[in-house]
Amino acid sequence: MTSGGRPEVFGRDVELAQLRGHVGEAAAGRGNVLWLEGEPGIGKTALLRALVTEAERLGCAVHHATADQLSQRFPLRVLLDCLSVHPQSDDAEVLGIHERLRSAADDPVPALAEQLIALVEKYCATGPLVLAIDDVQWADEASLLVWHRLSRLAEHLPLLLVAAIRPSGGRTELGVVRGEDRAAIRIAVPPLDAIAAAALAANLTGTTEIGPALLTMLDRAAGNPRYVREMVLALGRENHLDITGAHAEITQDATGHALPRSLAEAIASRLGFVGSDTIGLLRMAALLGPTFSVTDLRTVSERPVVALVGCVEEALTAGLLVESGSRLTFQHGLIRQALHETTPTALRLALHHQAARALASSGAPVERTGEQLLASIAVDDAEIDDWGLDWLVDNGRMLAHRAPECAGELLGRAIPPLSTRDPRRDSLRTARVLAMVQLGRPAQARELSERALADTHDLSCTAELSWYLAWSLAVLGLDDLATEVVENALRTPGIDRPWLARMHAVLGQVMLARGHFDAADAAVERALAEARPARDGFALGLALHVRGAALARRCDLAEAVICYEQAGAALGDAPENTDLRLTVLGNRMMLLFGLGQAGEADGALHEMLAIAERSATPSRLAAVRLSAANHYYTIGRWEDATAELGAVTELADRLDDPGRRWLHGLSALLAGHRDDRSTLRRSLQAAGSEEDLSTRSSAEFLLLAAAMRAEAESEPGSAVRLLSDALTEGKRFGTRYLWLPQLVRLAIETGATEIAGRATDACAEDAAVGAVPNIVAASQHCRGLLERDPTALRAAIELYSKTNQPPRYARALEDMAVVLAERGESASARTAYGRAVKIYQKLGATWDLRRADSRMRPHGVRQARGRRHRATNGWESLTPTERQIARLVADGLPNPDIATALFSSRRTVEVHVSHILAKLGARSRVEIAVEATRHDGEEARSGPRSA
């Protein structure tokens, strides 16, 4: 409904006023998040149109799209449509996103998500932006997660997010996105009252008065504007309306006549005023989704462009289609849905199949062809034909990388009908297992690969399936079974050399995880011997990675770094090697830091984040962010660590068990330092039992957090038992230096001097291997505590300082203050204690402050911390990093550019900006800029700028 180009909405004065108010705030630079909620056809679309019109009138940039059921299977489809990501764009950044989508060989979703967020921030940097999505209940999961991220940004950007949603039918991810966004404004769209429904009908009939019979029939629409509209239009088309002057009534023959057609049939019958050729073409267009290009339409219809001109122009003139940049969009999603659903089933399936073949022959992305092929078997008894099976044989693995859910479903339908003698069966089953691997479903991957291996006759598939089976068993923690699978595969004659290399490498990985170093070394040597002549970069990289990990476990960090560098060179930039390359970079980064090379470690982390945000799979992106959080925790950037942990939590379902232990352990440890007991307990509970932490990988932070909790609850003996059990077990050789100083301190305080001595000896043994600075510092720390020797503690303090570890530096200062106080050197003790307190205050380490105070109080040493208490709000409350970011905001930089300038990640910048807004009491980036400019002016007048 339009009048003079502006939407007309009936009975929505209250909702329209709300929307216009929020658009006005967005135009003034204050963002927000709106949810329009109501049943299908209730008028959400009309309200969105009104909002878009108002936003355009006020000078806002506007982007909008409509989701549909078909788009759910394909990640980011809705947001890509919303932001007009297509090859005809004149925006270089948009073209770059489209090219990545088209050419990525692995899962491009994490990188595309980051780029879309960056694109939105770029648009917001130039002026107010409105993003509106209709029928968001059909949006794909990846789009919903990005929308959730954007909703966090809306409070400090000139960004108005508007989503129209019908009841979601219990979609978990949709409920999470709506439920967590507590700041969003929800506008429930109720049914029209009788007066508004009559006004709508009067408008449609060009009258001012509606008769009682027609009013009665309109009541059956239950106040749904779409039903009212379709009833009136259908009655008019079928000549069941009697319009006399300004009066409209149902004709006598239609009075009391039940409306026999469904809503979809009513919409389809409304289209009878356009030609059959146009209807046929629209049915083809409906296969492609709500938005499509003429090129796509030409491909699936197999007509030249010149033959499409008349039909497309007729559809545009009739208002069935509208132009959306260089693409075409159905004016109403239900029109497309009605055309799709009212097409006879056999014809609809045949059209989808035709579209699949046409898209495949045109070189379209495999996921587009897969989407159509899947739709062509949408009924229970439909089967994939030989062409489809052959296409899956050729493209199934690529589809598993690009759209694993679609691949899994297609292959699941394709395989059962095949004869056991069909030569395509083995290839299809292997591709299906790969889809499960890509989806992070090790249990399904194990089941499917075991079944396939039981009767496969293809040697290449046997090797590949064995590889996937070993992976799934290792992820499930079944190392013995994984070893057996690899050994059986290695005994199979005729396996190609690249697969032999990979098998030996994964065997080395399993042996290392079990602590069998000699067996791991032997497997690595065999892998290298096979990989080098085969020129298999992945096998070579994996073998070198395992060798590096073994060296690191033996504390030979310098040689391990060399191995990781060699592994990275072997892997190169091949897209299929991205996950392993990121793992190698992460390990290299941690070892560089352990060697005291903080600058090189920062560079490796920056490289990791750049690769991960560009092209990593979700599981690997989560692991990279965990590495970043770990690094930030170690160097005292705890807010940055918290931000990265928040990002990891969104991807927690993609982590393996060690990754989840790492996530929960680091979260618990940060909460413990901040004296947040409830979060500490929740994180430990989420990680599971504390009884076997000494034998579980990636459990170091859980150990520390569990010990911290016991100490905080006045149970230091329990803390000693936890850590001493880990020392006795000995499987964490190479990383135990993280908690050995804490064990020595607690053991001495509880009188367990024998345990303190064993822990000190163990740390000294570790430090003797490779002279790694971090471990040497921990060894000096332990010895200083055991022998109450200030000289050893000073050596540890110096090393912690040089290797940029403020938390451990402060802990060593605290311990030295206690030792000095015990020796009667009160002045020196007070100085050391004061230095530790300043670091704890800067970190926000409330528990550490309480612990230090309780340890120093018996010696009569107290710290007057109130004299240097940091302000809690205003410019003075900002940390140096926050002030730097505020100034960059004032310079007009969006978050991605700030992240690059600060050698950080976008997520950490988002958190800092949020904190700046809260501390300054600001509502937008504009207000941050004003405050930063004002203070810079004052500082310029009073002297040189300082952080």
VOGU-841337 format. One record per residue (C-alpha): z, y, x. Coordinates in steps of 0.2 Angstrom, whole numbers, plus 5000, padded with zeros to 4 digits. Layout:
// VOGU-841337
Z	Y	X
...
***
This chain:
// VOGU-841337
5000	5000	5000
4995	5016	5008
4992	5034	5002
4985	5047	5013
4988	5035	5028
5006	5034	5025
5015	5018	5018
5023	5019	5001
5039	5009	4998
5047	5008	4981
5066	5006	4978
5070	5008	4997
5077	5026	4998
5093	5020	5007
5084	5009	5019
5071	5022	5023
5084	5035	5026
5093	5024	5039
5077	5020	5048
5071	5038	5049
5088	5042	5056
5087	5029	5070
5069	5034	5074
5075	5052	5076
5088	5046	5088
5076	5036	5098
5064	5052	5099
5079	5061	5105
5082	5048	5119
5095	5037	5111
5090	5019	5109
5097	5006	5097
5093	4989	5090
5090	4986	5072
5088	4970	5062
5080	4970	5045
5085	4955	5036
5080	4947	5020
5069	4934	5012
5050	4932	5014
5041	4946	5005
5056	4956	5001
5048	4972	5009
5053	4971	5027
5035	4973	5032
5033	4988	5022
5049	4996	5029
5043	4992	5047
5026	5001	5043
5036	5016	5037
5047	5016	5053
5031	5014	5064
5023	5029	5055
5039	5040	5057
5040	5035	5075
5022	5040	5078
5024	5056	5069
5039	5060	5080
5029	5056	5096
5036	5039	5100
5025	5026	5109
5024	5011	5097
5021	4993	5100
5022	4980	5086
5017	4962	5083
5020	4948	5070
5027	4931	5075
5021	4915	5066
5025	4896	5067
5011	4892	5078
5017	4904	5092
5034	4895	5093
5027	4882	5105
5021	4894	5118
5033	4904	5128
5032	4923	5127
5017	4923	5115
5025	4936	5103
5030	4948	5116
5013	4947	5125
5005	4951	5108
5017	4965	5105
5014	4973	5122
4995	4971	5120
4994	4960	5136
4975	4956	5136
4961	4957	5149
4954	4973	5141
4969	4984	5144
4966	4999	5155
4984	4997	5162
4984	4989	5179
5002	4982	5176
4997	4974	5160
4981	4967	5168
4992	4960	5182
5003	4951	5169
4988	4944	5160
4981	4937	5176
4997	4929	5180
4997	4921	5163
4979	4915	5165
4980	4908	5183
4998	4902	5185
4998	4883	5190
5016	4881	5187
5029	4887	5174
5025	4906	5173
5038	4911	5160
5053	4917	5171
5042	4928	5181
5032	4935	5166
5048	4938	5157
5054	4949	5171
5037	4958	5172
5038	4962	5153
5055	4969	5155
5049	4980	5169
5034	4985	5159
5046	4991	5144
5057	5000	5157
5041	5009	5164
5036	5014	5146
5053	5021	5143
5053	5031	5159
5039	5041	5151
5046	5044	5134
5053	5036	5118
5047	5018	5114
5048	5008	5098
5045	4989	5099
5044	4981	5082
5042	4962	5078
5039	4956	5061
5044	4938	5056
5054	4936	5071
5061	4920	5065
5045	4912	5071
5046	4919	5088
5047	4907	5103
5063	4905	5112
5057	4914	5128
5052	4929	5118
5070	4929	5110
5078	4928	5126
5068	4943	5133
5072	4952	5117
5090	4949	5120
5089	4956	5137
5080	4971	5131
5094	4974	5118
5106	4976	5132
5095	4990	5139
5092	4999	5123
5109	5007	5124
5104	5017	5139
5086	5019	5137
5075	5029	5124
5071	5012	5117
5072	5007	5098
5070	4988	5095
5067	4983	5077
5066	4965	5072
5062	4959	5054
5069	4942	5050
5070	4930	5036
5083	4916	5035
5081	4907	5051
5084	4889	5045
5097	4886	5058
5088	4889	5074
5101	4889	5087
5093	4901	5099
5090	4914	5086
5108	4913	5080
5114	4916	5097
5103	4931	5100
5108	4939	5083
5126	4934	5085
5129	4940	5103
5121	4957	5100
5136	4964	5091
5131	4982	5094
5115	4980	5084
5113	4988	5067
5109	4975	5053
5100	4982	5037
5100	4969	5023
5085	4972	5012
5090	4967	4994
5079	4963	4980
5071	4977	4970
5080	4982	4954
5070	4981	4938
5066	5000	4939
5059	4999	4957
5049	4983	4952
5041	4992	4937
5037	5007	4948
5028	4995	4960
5018	4987	4946
5014	5004	4939
5007	5010	4956
4997	4994	4957
4989	4996	4940
4987	5015	4941
4998	5018	4926
5015	5025	4923
5022	5014	4910
5024	4995	4910
5025	4985	4894
5039	4973	4889
5030	4957	4891
5024	4962	4909
5042	4967	4913
5048	4950	4908
5035	4941	4919
5040	4953	4933
5058	4947	4931
5052	4930	4937
5048	4938	4954
5067	4940	4956
5064	4957	4964
5053	4951	4978
5040	4965	4981
5027	4952	4987
5028	4941	4972
5027	4956	4961
5012	4962	4970
5003	4945	4969
5007	4943	4951
5000	4959	4946
4984	4958	4957
4981	4940	4951
4983	4945	4933
4971	4959	4936
4958	4948	4945
4959	4936	4930
4957	4950	4917
4975	4946	4910
4980	4964	4911
4977	4976	4896
4977	4994	4903
4976	5008	4890
4978	5025	4897
4995	5026	4906
5001	5009	4899
4999	4992	4906
5003	4976	4897
4999	4958	4898
4984	4952	4887
4989	4942	4872
4981	4926	4878
4992	4927	4894
5008	4931	4885
5021	4918	4889
5008	4908	4900
5016	4900	4915
5009	4906	4932
5002	4889	4938
4998	4894	4955
5009	4895	4971
5011	4910	4981
4998	4904	4994
4985	4900	4980
4988	4918	4973
4985	4926	4990
4969	4915	4993
4962	4918	4976
4964	4937	4979
4952	4935	4993
4938	4930	4981
4930	4948	4982
4923	4945	4999
4909	4934	5004
4911	4915	5007
4904	4917	5025
4918	4930	5028
4931	4918	5020
4925	4904	5031
4926	4915	5047
4943	4920	5042
4949	4902	5040
4943	4900	5058
4952	4915	5063
4968	4909	5055
4967	4895	5067
4970	4907	5081
4986	4915	5075
4990	4932	5068
4981	4941	5082
4964	4936	5091
4950	4943	5100
4932	4943	5095
4928	4932	5110
4940	4919	5104
4933	4919	5087
4915	4918	5094
4921	4903	5104
4929	4893	5090
4916	4897	5077
4902	4893	5089
4892	4908	5083
4885	4922	5093
4894	4939	5092
4879	4947	5083
4882	4934	5069
4900	4939	5067
4897	4958	5065
4894	4958	5046
4909	4947	5042
4921	4956	5053
4916	4973	5046
4918	4966	5028
4935	4959	5032
4940	4976	5040
4934	4986	5026
4943	4975	5014
4959	4977	5023
4961	4959	5027
4960	4963	5046
4965	4978	5056
4961	4983	5073
4974	4982	5086
4967	4989	5102
4953	4978	5107
4959	4964	5096
4960	4960	5078
4975	4956	5067
4978	4950	5050
4985	4964	5040
4998	4952	5033
5004	4936	5040
5005	4927	5024
4986	4930	5021
4983	4921	5037
4996	4908	5032
4988	4906	5015
4970	4904	5022
4977	4891	5034
4987	4881	5021
4975	4882	5007
4961	4875	5018
4959	4857	5013
4969	4846	5025
4954	4836	5031
4944	4852	5034
4958	4861	5043
4961	4846	5055
4943	4846	5059
4942	4865	5062
4957	4864	5074
4948	4850	5083
4932	4860	5084
4942	4874	5091
4950	4863	5104
4933	4857	5110
4926	4875	5110
4940	4882	5119
4940	4868	5132
4922	4870	5135
4924	4889	5137
4937	4887	5151
4951	4894	5141
4969	4891	5147
4974	4873	5144
4989	4878	5133
4977	4886	5121
4966	4870	5120
4982	4860	5119
4989	4871	5104
4973	4867	5094
4972	4849	5099
4990	4847	5093
4986	4856	5076
4972	4844	5074
4984	4829	5072
4997	4839	5061
4998	4825	5048
5007	4809	5051
4992	4797	5051
4980	4808	5061
4976	4801	5078
4968	4809	5094
4950	4804	5096
4942	4799	5112
4937	4816	5117
4955	4822	5115
4962	4807	5125
4949	4811	5139
4954	4829	5139
4972	4824	5141
4968	4813	5155
4960	4827	5164
4972	4841	5159
4989	4832	5154
4998	4836	5170
4992	4854	5170
4998	4856	5152
5014	4848	5157
5017	4862	5169
5011	4876	5158
5017	4871	5140
5028	4855	5143
5034	4855	5125
5016	4854	5118
5012	4842	5132
5026	4831	5127
5022	4830	5109
5004	4828	5111
5006	4814	5124
5019	4806	5113
5007	4805	5099
4992	4800	5110
5000	4785	5119
5007	4773	5106
4990	4769	5097
4982	4764	5114
4978	4747	5119
4988	4740	5134
4971	4737	5142
4965	4755	5139
4963	4763	5157
4969	4780	5151
4986	4774	5146
4994	4774	5163
4988	4792	5167
4994	4798	5150
5011	4790	5152
5013	4798	5169
5009	4815	5162
5021	4813	5148
5035	4809	5161
5030	4824	5171
5032	4834	5155
5050	4828	5153
5054	4832	5171
5047	4850	5168
5058	4851	5153
5073	4846	5163
5076	4830	5153
5081	4817	5166
5087	4804	5153
5070	4804	5144
5061	4805	5160
5071	4789	5166
5068	4780	5150
5049	4783	5150
5046	4780	5168
5055	4764	5168
5045	4758	5153
5029	4763	5161
5033	4755	5177
5036	4739	5169
5018	4736	5165
5007	4749	5174
4993	4742	5184
4988	4758	5193
4995	4759	5210
4994	4778	5211
5003	4780	5194
5016	4767	5201
5020	4778	5215
5021	4794	5205
5031	4786	5192
5043	4779	5205
5045	4797	5212
5049	4804	5194
5061	4789	5191
5070	4792	5208
5072	4811	5203
5079	4807	5186
5091	4794	5193
5097	4806	5207
5099	4821	5194
5109	4809	5183
5120	4805	5198
5115	4787	5199
5111	4787	5218
5112	4768	5220
5099	4765	5207
5088	4779	5214
5089	4771	5231
5084	4754	5224
5069	4762	5215
5063	4770	5231
5066	4755	5242
5056	4744	5229
5042	4757	5229
5041	4757	5248
5040	4738	5248
5025	4739	5236
5009	4736	5246
4994	4748	5246
5004	4764	5242
4995	4780	5248
5002	4788	5264
5007	4804	5255
5017	4795	5242
5025	4784	5256
5030	4801	5264
5038	4807	5248
5047	4791	5245
5055	4791	5262
5059	4809	5261
5068	4807	5244
5077	4791	5251
5083	4802	5265
5089	4815	5252
5099	4801	5242
5106	4794	5258
5112	4811	5263
5120	4814	5246
5130	4798	5248
5136	4803	5266
5125	4790	5275
5119	4802	5289
5111	4789	5300
5101	4781	5286
5096	4799	5280
5090	4803	5298
5080	4787	5299
5072	4790	5282
5067	4808	5287
5059	4801	5303
5049	4789	5293
5044	4803	5281
5038	4814	5295
5028	4801	5303
5019	4798	5286
5018	4816	5281
5010	4824	5296
4994	4813	5297
4993	4814	5278
4994	4833	5279
5005	4833	5264
5014	4849	5264
5027	4845	5250
5032	4828	5259
5033	4837	5276
5043	4851	5268
5055	4840	5259
5058	4829	5275
5062	4844	5285
5073	4851	5271
5083	4835	5271
5085	4836	5290
5091	4854	5289
5104	4849	5276
5110	4835	5287
5112	4846	5302
5121	4859	5291
5133	4845	5285
5136	4842	5303
5140	4861	5306
5124	4863	5318
5119	4878	5308
5107	4885	5321
5097	4869	5322
5097	4868	5303
5090	4886	5301
5076	4881	5313
5072	4866	5302
5072	4876	5286
5060	4888	5294
5049	4874	5298
5050	4867	5280
5046	4884	5273
5030	4885	5284
5025	4867	5279
5027	4871	5260
5017	4887	5261
5012	4897	5245
5006	4882	5235
5012	4885	5217
5017	4867	5215
5029	4869	5230
5038	4884	5223
5054	4875	5218
5057	4867	5234
5052	4882	5244
5066	4892	5235
5078	4878	5238
5074	4879	5257
5075	4898	5257
5092	4898	5248
5099	4886	5261
5092	4896	5275
5100	4912	5268
5117	4904	5267
5116	4897	5285
5110	4914	5292
5125	4922	5284
5136	4908	5291
5129	4912	5308
5134	4930	5306
5116	4936	5304
5120	4946	5288
5104	4957	5289
5093	4942	5290
5102	4933	5276
5100	4949	5265
5081	4948	5269
5080	4930	5264
5089	4933	5248
5078	4947	5243
5063	4936	5247
5070	4922	5236
5073	4934	5221
5056	4941	5222
5048	4924	5222
5059	4917	5208
5056	4932	5197
5038	4930	5199
5034	4912	5198
5050	4900	5198
5053	4887	5184
5069	4891	5174
5080	4879	5183
5075	4885	5200
5077	4903	5194
5095	4899	5189
5098	4891	5206
5092	4906	5215
5103	4918	5204
5118	4906	5208
5114	4909	5227
5113	4927	5224
5130	4927	5215
5137	4917	5229
5131	4929	5242
5137	4944	5233
5154	4936	5230
5156	4933	5249
5151	4951	5254
5162	4959	5241
5149	4964	5229
5159	4957	5214
5151	4967	5200
5134	4961	5207
5140	4943	5208
5146	4944	5190
5129	4951	5184
5120	4937	5192
5132	4924	5184
5128	4932	5167
5110	4929	5170
5113	4911	5176
5123	4908	5160
5108	4911	5150
5099	4897	5159
5114	4885	5160
5106	4872	5151
5093	4871	5165
5105	4867	5178
5110	4850	5185
5128	4845	5186
5131	4852	5204
5123	4868	5198
5135	4869	5183
5150	4865	5194
5144	4879	5206
5142	4891	5191
5159	4887	5183
5168	4887	5200
5162	4904	5205
5165	4911	5188
5183	4904	5188
5186	4910	5206
5181	4928	5201
5192	4928	5186
5206	4921	5196
5205	4935	5209
5205	4948	5194
5220	4939	5186
5210	4935	5171
5219	4919	5167
5210	4915	5150
5193	4916	5159
5199	4906	5173
5206	4892	5162
5190	4892	5151
5179	4891	5167
5189	4876	5174
5189	4867	5157
5170	4869	5156
5168	4861	5173
5178	4846	5167
5191	4836	5176
5200	4842	5192
5205	4825	5197
5189	4821	5207
5184	4838	5214
5186	4831	5232
5172	4819	5229
5160	4830	5219
5146	4841	5227
5146	4859	5225
5164	4859	5220
5171	4870	5233
5174	4885	5222
5181	4874	5209
5194	4868	5222
5198	4886	5227
5200	4891	5208
5210	4876	5203
5222	4879	5218
5223	4898	5214
5227	4894	5196
5241	4882	5201
5248	4895	5213
5247	4908	5200
5257	4897	5188
5271	4895	5201
5265	4877	5206
5260	4879	5224
5264	4861	5227
5250	4856	5215
5238	4867	5224
5242	4859	5241
5239	4842	5233
5222	4847	5227
5216	4854	5243
5224	4840	5254
5216	4827	5244
5199	4835	5248
5204	4836	5266
5209	4817	5266
5192	4813	5257
5182	4822	5270
5166	4822	5261
5165	4841	5261
5163	4842	5280
5153	4857	5284
5159	4868	5270
5178	4865	5270
5181	4880	5281
5180	4889	5264
5197	4883	5258
5206	4876	5274
5215	4893	5278
5221	4893	5260
5228	4875	5262
5236	4880	5278
5245	4895	5270
5251	4885	5255
5256	4870	5265
5267	4881	5276
5275	4890	5261
5279	4873	5253
5286	4865	5269
5271	4853	5271
5269	4857	5290
5261	4840	5293
5247	4844	5281
5245	4862	5288
5243	4854	5305
5230	4842	5299
5220	4856	5291
5221	4867	5306
5214	4852	5317
5200	4849	5305
5194	4867	5305
5195	4867	5324
5184	4851	5325
5172	4859	5313
5171	4875	5324
5168	4865	5340
5151	4860	5333
5139	4874	5335
5152	4888	5337
5147	4895	5320
5155	4912	5318
5161	4909	5300
5169	4893	5304
5176	4899	5321
5184	4914	5311
5192	4901	5299
5198	4891	5313
5207	4906	5321
5213	4910	5304
5221	4893	5302
5228	4893	5319
5236	4910	5317
5244	4904	5301
5251	4888	5308
5257	4895	5325
5262	4912	5317
5251	4920	5331
5245	4938	5328
5232	4936	5342
5223	4922	5333
5224	4931	5317
5216	4947	5325
5202	4937	5332
5199	4930	5314
5200	4948	5307
5187	4954	5320
5175	4940	5316
5177	4942	5297
5173	4961	5299
5157	4958	5310
5150	4945	5298
5153	4956	5283
5166	4946	5273
5178	4959	5265
5187	4946	5254
5191	4935	5269
5194	4950	5280
5207	4956	5268
5215	4939	5266
5217	4938	5285
5224	4956	5286
5237	4951	5272
5242	4935	5282
5244	4945	5298
5255	4958	5289
5266	4943	5284
5267	4936	5302
5270	4953	5309
5284	4957	5296
5292	4940	5301
5292	4945	5319
5301	4962	5315
5285	4973	5318
5287	4982	5302
5276	4997	5306
5261	4986	5312
5264	4975	5297
5264	4990	5285
5247	4996	5293
5239	4979	5291
5246	4977	5273
5239	4994	5269
5222	4990	5275
5222	4974	5265
5227	4983	5249
5213	4996	5250
5200	4981	5251
5209	4972	5236
5209	4988	5226
5190	4991	5230
5186	4973	5225
5197	4974	5209
5207	4959	5215
5222	4961	5204
5229	4944	5208
5228	4946	5227
5237	4962	5226
5251	4954	5216
5252	4939	5228
5252	4951	5243
5265	4961	5236
5276	4946	5232
5274	4940	5250
5278	4957	5258
5293	4962	5247
5306	4950	5255
5302	4959	5271
5305	4976	5264
5287	4982	5265
5279	4990	5250
5263	4999	5248
5263	5015	5238
5246	5012	5229
5247	5025	5216
5243	5039	5229
5225	5034	5230
5223	5027	5212
5204	5028	5207
5200	5037	5191
5195	5026	5177
5182	5038	5169
5171	5053	5174
5161	5055	5190
5176	5052	5201
5178	5034	5194
5160	5029	5200
5159	5017	5215
5148	5023	5229
5134	5011	5223
5136	5017	5206
5134	5035	5212
5118	5030	5222
5111	5022	5206
5115	5037	5196
5106	5048	5208
5091	5037	5207
5091	5037	5188
5091	5056	5190
5076	5055	5201
5067	5046	5186
5066	5028	5193
5067	5014	5181
5078	4999	5185
5065	4988	5194
5061	5002	5206
5080	5005	5209
5082	4987	5212
5069	4988	5225
5076	5003	5233
5093	4995	5234
5087	4978	5240
5095	4971	5225
5090	4962	5209
5086	4970	5192
5100	4961	5184
5113	4969	5195
5106	4986	5192
5106	4984	5173
5125	4980	5175
5128	4995	5186
5119	5007	5174
5129	5000	5159
5145	5003	5169
5140	5021	5173
5136	5025	5155
5154	5018	5150
5163	5028	5164
5153	5044	5161
5154	5042	5142
5135	5044	5142
5123	5038	5129
5107	5038	5138
5099	5039	5155
5096	5057	5152
5114	5061	5151
5117	5051	5167
5104	5062	5176
5112	5078	5169
5129	5073	5176
5121	5067	5193
5112	5083	5195
5127	5094	5191
5138	5085	5204
5124	5085	5217
5123	5104	5214
5142	5106	5216
5142	5095	5232
5128	5105	5239
5137	5121	5237
5153	5114	5244
5146	5104	5259
5135	5089	5263
5133	5075	5250
5144	5060	5251
5145	5045	5241
***
